[in-house]
């Protein structure tokens, strides 16, 4: 399909940003993909569009993911209805007495919940959205903190389903070019310091919290602080538990109604990740994570979370009718997100059918050299992951190509650098693309308008991405990842400080002119 293969994802992103109507934008882009696939037949394009949507919904992994998302909504609903969220606020509000301290709560929780990005968004969002609202922190800012710590943390955390998946890709690529003497997991560990975007992104969050906002985020924060409006007038949050469920059943909140469902979700999910990967057969934890079925494990965790929520509700005295209403209300909060996820998956099908990723790789292969390879792999990964909305898909496409190229151009020494670049590029798109499932999840559990979340966080993501690109270009001159990282961290600190000060000065100058 050539250049036409990149038209549908471009239309999806541009329309979503211009119209702020993500559902319509996604549907139109899928239809355009159908139009290209059918050779310009508009009626055939409609048929293909709905066939693609049907196919992604009946895929076993996707179907379980939709069920899991709905169950996470019901679990969150019972947390709210039984007063768990109120109880958490009462426990924390005595210690979290300033806006900056409150913003560090979701950041540190996001670092701690490293084993899965979806669970990260659920736990951290539910734990912090009420107390951040009390301190007039915009939903855009909260969703950025959730998004910036979920996937970046999962890809470098000590143990996660992401790492298991990544190691399995490395192992397959090693086998394809007969790389021996280097264990895939060891190669992954060596690649972590070269995953510049994930590390810089994680460090950008506290730098921004402790410093000053800039760009669209600064305007969102000013609105929240001065008017108390957590979202902009006319915006539509992807979920709003309190609107769908009314008031908590009892005024006196109990933090255990938050902690118990949360602990259940974590414990059952971690056990499920280990068990479905064959952990009970005696294999290592990393081997189990490499073979795990994430959709089954997390569905078990989400169901157990909801079940504990129902039990706690019944103990409180809530009747079966109210429990059923809470259950349905929780699913209702997830409906916009579920539709977006299905459409985002369908865009993934479009890009696969049209060969978007293959076109991008083929168009850039001729530029490759040992000095440019990490940078080009990073940029290609950024583009593919942003256009397709999938980091795992990007890793699956690039890893089998990038590792053999690295081995050919620079031997074993270049391999960990390129692995880090692959994962860094994939994480960027997963972080900022409006059609990424983790971006959607951050919007859901921060109760943010989705396009507002995307628009406000893109400038924040471009700073670590830009610095990461420069670091990859500099690797052949400075061979140490640690030295490069230190230079990148220092550059990021001063750049974020400069941008924050410039925005503040511009705002003060404007205010004086108006005054």
Secondary structure, DSSP 8 states (H G I E B T S, - for coil): -GGGGGHHHHHHHHHHHHH--HHHHHHHHHHHHHHHHTTS-HHHHHHHHHHHHHHHHHSHHHHHHHHHHHHHHHHHHHHHHTTHHHHHHHHHTTT--SHHHHHHHHHHHHHH--S-HHHHHHHHHHHHHHHHHHTT--HHHHHHHHHHHHHHHHHHSSS-HHHHHHHHHHHHHHHHTT--SS-HHHHHHHHGGG-HHHHHHHHHHHHHHHS---HHHHHHHHHHHHH--SS-TT--BS--HHHHH-S-SSSS--THHHHHHHHHHHHHHHHHHHHHTTGGGT--HHHHHHH--HHHHHHHHHHHHHHHHHHHHHHHT--HHHHHHHHHHHHHHHHHHHHHHHHHHHHHHHHHHHTHHHHHHHHHGGG--HHHHHHHHHHHHHHHHHHH--HHHHHHHHHHHHHHHHHHHH-HHHHHHHHHHHHHHHHHHHHH-TT-HHHHHHHHHHT-BHHHHHHHHHHHHHHHHHHHHHHHHTTTTS--HHHHHHHHHHHHHHHHHHHHHHHHHHHHHHHHHH-
